[in-house]
Amino acid sequence: MLEKPNFPDEDIIELLESNYRLNIDALEFLPIGNDQRAWAYRAFANSGDCFLKLRKGGTRQAALVAPHELRRMGIDQALAPLSTISGDLRVSCEDFDLILYPYIDGRSAWGMSLAPAQARRWGEIMRRIHSAALSPAIIGATPREVFGVKWLPKIARVEEVITSGDFNGDVAAATAQEWREQEAEIELCRNRYLELGAQLSGQPPPFALCHADIHTANIIIDADERIWIVDWDETVIAPRERDLMFFVLDGHASDFTEAFFAGYGDDDINWLALAYYKYDWVIQEFGDYGERVFLSTELGEQDLQASLREFKRLFASDDVIARAHRAFAIFQKVTAEADADIG
């Protein structure tokens, strides 16, 4: 997030030093990321700098276990958390988790124009992840996809607040107005999410380990041009289209997509699953930004303003809603052609 949490730096340093045998020279808050329950820091330590994720409200076990298991299988590009003195992968203090990682001296791929060789390498890595064995550790820690049920209760709570008018502040008022103006579009997305989810429940594709948030912001390119995959918080066992949706109809140049699938080695897309996940992402965004503005009491003005801007952007001509509609149109076309061939 953009603003620091209510957690004193000196307390963070004390926890890191006592649990990781580190001597911390300084702690730098990094105003990055889009998770309202997570904050990032750079810890300058005697044994080498570290990246700290401070997370409130619990951490999925899969976020800790999955990258460790992938590295055990030789997929070194998965950035895994460091172990504490006692062997744990996090430190818990009240309602916060502290998760420490090696600091990668590099840059986020967000906003970059990746070279075809980098896109191809990314495809090769994703193929290895999707082909990885579902070890007992991964199965035990990682949730399996359940279609068409996530996010909806949160949206229902948001809409109750909007209908009741029980909110305060200019940002909340502007967001409520935008929500009302986009009500028909929101309802269309919700209905298609439910419709496609019901179809997938009846005919699910094969499942694989998926990162589930594999956009360019979660790719780090280091000084040696190596690729690192970070932020495994949403890891799930699901159809591979859960990840592939970030590479198909997602605003990438055609040469990037071609290079990615040249590395991935298979561009046979299940369009039912891909269209579903495009709408799944839309519904998640509705719930997330609605929760920030109407249900959270801890965000500052800067983060609230950012939430309103990002919510409005969802409805832009080439953002996630438009991309979901395009995927749905392709799914309908592919289905009609298949039906015609059978007929």
Summary of the structure (lengths in Angstrom):
residues: 343
radius of gyration: 20.9
end to end distance: 53.6
largest distance: 71.5
contacts: 1061
relative contact order: 0.14
helix: 50%
strand: 15%
